[in-house]
Amino acid sequence: MSNDIRRKILFSLLFALLIYMALALWSDWHDLTTALLDFPWLWLPLIIGLTLVNYVGRLFKWHWYLRLLGIPIQRQDSARIFGVGMLMVMTPGKAGEFLKSYMVKHVTGTPMAVTAPIVLAERMTDGMAMLLLASVGLFAFPEPTARWVAAIVFVNFILTVLVIQIRPLALRILAFGKHLPLVRRFADHLYSFYESSYLIFRPRNLFISLFIGVVSWVAEGLAYFLVLVGFGATVSAQTVLIAVFIFCISTVIGAVFATPGGLGGVEGSLVALSSSLLSLPTAVATAAALLVRFCTLWLGVSIGVVSFALWPHLLAGSDTVRRADASLQEVTEQPLTVASETEV
């Protein structure tokens, strides 16, 4: 692992400590500890189990994307790369997740420009799934900025998919790029990137990935529901819908903040929304936010740490990757090959 990535992860951990200390002090330390002591901790395995459903779903989607593009990789190698990649969520804006493309290249020799669209597709389809889950109450959210950001992300996603699928238009844009000095050197790699994106975002493939995303994020939303019930929220279908809405929209807001793991943005949104929509006391809402984040974000980071400790060779030489988009700086003379949809 490069020294730059190590520094970013260390910075993220220190930033998280400051965020959580601030939340604890703001919500009243005594009330916060009382709420945590009263929580039914026997529910913890079930909460973690629902989080693992999310991770298994995302792992399945990751490997399915690799198969879709015809990447010759074994399931165990794919799972190991996914596990190590979970540590990279703690890099600012999750830029370190592009190292998954580096690890695939390290294992299979596949150029990073071919697999980089998978990382983008994972983020985009996860975001789309969360927006779909939160859409019922999205525009009722009192913060105008959140509504506009969510709407802009949704519209940009649709426009991007349309441009990718209108092949003549996309090829014209790529051809035009060859005449631009700043783009010319990357033209061949952009073409490989486009070919991968085109297949990934075909309507059938997009529907499958969105379905996986919805199931995955519903599981984490239900985990948050159990946390809320453990802290005294009413057990009802309405509470389930509100819990899923709060969790999904808070995660989207955290992604917009672009802080490591959405730190600050996610926790603040969870506390604010659960307090206003479920009338939870501030200390209880804070306790629920901290607990669900330890069972989701920090569980994933722990899996990433263990995976890196077991298979550090996957990141051997990654210190030469200076930028998250270093894939576009590769030079390869091999033509791109992708699996047809019937082969997946």
N, C-alpha and C positions, 0 to 999 in steps of 0.2 A: 504494500500500500504506500502511495506517495506521501511525503512529508506534508504536502499541501492538504491532502485529504485528512490526514491525522489532525492537523491544526484546526481544520473546519469542524471536525467532529468534536474535538475538545472544546472549541468555542461554543458549539451548540449545547453541550452538556452544561457548561457554565451559565449560558443564557437560560437554559431550562431551570437551573437551580434558582436564579434570580427571579424568574417569572413565578415559580411556585412559592418562594418566600414572600413575594409581594402579595400573592393571592391569599396566603395564610394570614398575613398581617392585616390585610384589608378586610377580611371576613371575620375577624376575631378568632384568635388562636384557641381560646378555651372552648368556644362554641363548635369550632371545626373539629377538635379532638373528641368532643362529646359525641358529635354526629358519627364520626368514624368508629368509635367504640360501640355505638348502638347498632351498627350495621350487622346484618346476619351473614357472617363471613363463610358460613357453610355453602352459600350460594356461589362463592367465587369460582369453583370448578366449572359450573354451568356457564357463567359469564365468560370465562376463558375459552370454554368449548365453542361458544358461539363466535368468538373472535377467530378461533382456528378454522371455523367453517369459511370465514371470509378469506383467510390466507390460503386455504386449499383451493377455493374457487379462483383466486388470482393466480395461483401456481398453475392450475389447469389451463387458464387463459394464456399465460405466458408460453407454456409448452405447445398449446394448440397453435399459437401464432408462429412459433418456430417451425412446426410441421407444415403449416400453411405456406410458408416461404421455402419449403424444401430443405431446411437446414439439417445436415446429417449429424444429429446429436442424440446421445442416449438419454433416457429419462432421468437417470441418476445424476448425470452431469447437468442437465437442465435444472433439476431441483436444487443442486448445490449452488449453481449460479444465482438462482432466485433467492436462496437463503442468504448468501453473501450480500446480494443486492439490497436486502432489507436494511442493512446497516447504513446504506447510502441515503436513506430517507432523512438522515440527520445533516446532510449537506445543504447549504442555502439553496432554496428553490428546487431541491431534489436533483440538482445538476449531476451529482455523483452517480445517479442511477444509470447514466449513459455508460458507466463502466461495465454494466452487464453486457453491452455490445462488445467491449474489449475482451471480456471473459469468454464470450462465445467465439470470438476470433482466436483467442489463445487456445481453446479446446478444439475447434473445428477448422480454423483457417479462413472462415467466412469473413469477408471485408465488413468493417463496422458500418459502412454506408448502407449495407443491405439490412442489417438488423436494428439500426437506430430508429427506424419508423415504428418498430414494435414498442419501444419505450414510450414514444409519443402516443401511440395508439392505446397503450395501457392507461396512461393518464387521461386521455381524451374520453375514452369509453367509460372509465370509472367516474369522471366528472359528469358525463352525460347521464349515467345511471343515477347518480346522486341528485342531479337536477330533476330528473323524472320523478324520483321518490319525494322530493321536496316541492314539486310543482303545485300541489294542492294549496299550500299556504304560502308559496313563494312571494307573491305580490301583496300579501297581507302583512309581510314583515315590515315593522315600523321604520327601519332605516332605509332611506331612498337609495343610498350608495350601493347597498347590498343588492337591491332589486335591479338596479341598472347594470351592475357588474355581472350578475347572473344572466340577465337578458343578453348582454353583449357577448358573453362567453358562448351562450347557446346559439346565437345567430352566427357568430364566427365559426363555430363548429360546423353548422349546416352549410355555410358558404364554402368552407374548406373541402368538405366531402363532395359538394357539387362540382367544384373546380377539378378535383382529382378524378371524378367519374366522367366529366366531359373531356374525354381523351384528346380530341383535336385541340381544344383550348389549352390544356396543360402542356401538350407537346409544343405548341406555338410559343408559349411562355418560356419553356426550356430552350427552344431554338433561339429566341430573342436574347436570352441570357448569354449565349455563346458570343455575342457581339459586344458584351459589356466587359471592360477590362477587369473589374473586380470579381466578376462571376465566371469568366472564361476558364480559369484554372480549375474551377470546381464543377464545370458543366457535366463531365462524365459521371461524377459522383452524385450530382443532383438527379441525373437520369436514373441511376440505380435506386436512389432514395424514392423517387417518384414511382418506379415500377413496384417496389415493395408496398408503398402506401396505397397504390391503386388496387392491389389485390386485397389488402387488409380491410379496406373500406368499401368493398363490394357490398351491395345491400344484404345478401345472405350472411356474409361474414360479420357485418356490422350488427345485424339482428342477434346473432349467436353471442357475440361479445357483450352486447348490451344486456342480454338475458342473464349471462353469467355475472355481470356487474351488479345487476339489480338484486339477484339472489345473495351475492356476497355482502352487499352493503345493507340489505335488510337484516342479515344475521347480526351485524355489528349494531344496527339500530335496536334490535331486540335485546342485545347485551346491555345497551344503555337503558332500555326500558326496565330491565331487571334491577339495574343499579338504582334507578329512580324509585322503584317500588320498595327496594330495600331501605331507602331513606324516607319512606312514608308516603310516596305518591299513590294515588288511587288506582286500583286495578280495574281497567276498563279498556274497551276497544279504542275509545277516544285518546286515552293516555298512550296507547301503543302508537297511534298515528302521530300524535304530537312528539313523542320520543324519537321516532324515526325521522320526522321533519327536522327537529332541533339538531339531531346528530349529523344529518346529511348537510343541512345548510351551514352548520358551523364548520364542517370539514371543508366545504367549498370556500367559505370565507377565509379559513386558514390557508388554503391553497393560493388565494388571491394575495394574501399577505406575503407569500413567498419566503417566510422564515423557515428555518430548519424544522421539519415535521409539523409546520403550521403553528409552532409555539406562540403563545400569546393570543393569536387570532382565534384558534379553536377553543381554548379554555375560556377566554373572555366571552365568546359567543354562547358557549354552553351555559355559563353562569347567568348571563343576561337573559337569555331566552327561557331557561327553565324557571328563573325567578318570576318573569313577567307572564308566561303562558301557563305555568303550573302553580304559581303563587308559593314557591318554595322560599324559605328564609335564605338569606345570602350565604350563611355558613353551610347550610345543607346543600345548596346548589353548588357551592365551591367543592365540598367534599365529593359530591357525585361526579363533578367534572374531573377532579384529580384521580378518582378511582377508575373511571372509565378510560382515562388516558393511560394509566399504568397498565390496564388490561388490554389496551389496543396498541397505541404507539410504542410504549416501552417494552411490551411483550415482543413486538416485531423487532425492535432494536436488539433485544436480548438474543433472539433467534439469529439475527445477523452477526452478533459478536461470536456466538458459539460456532456458527457456520464458518466464519473467517478463521477462527482458531483451529478448526478441523481441516480446512482446505485453503491455507494461505497461498498455495501455489497458483490459484486461479487469478490472483492479482499480481503475480510476479511480473515485474517490468512495467507496472502501471504508472510509475513515476515519470515515464516518458510521455504520458498522455497529459498534455498541458492544459487542454480545454475540454469542456463537456462535449463540444461539437467537433472534437478532433477527428471524427470519422470522415468529415468532408475533406481532410487534408491527406487522406491515404491515396496511394497510387496503386492501381490494380489494373491489369490487362485482361482479367478474366471476365467474360460476359456474365451478366446476372441470369440465374436460372431460378424459377419459382415452380412450386408444385401446383398442379391444377387443382381445382376445388374437388374433383372426384377422387383425387389421390389422398386427400386429408382425412 
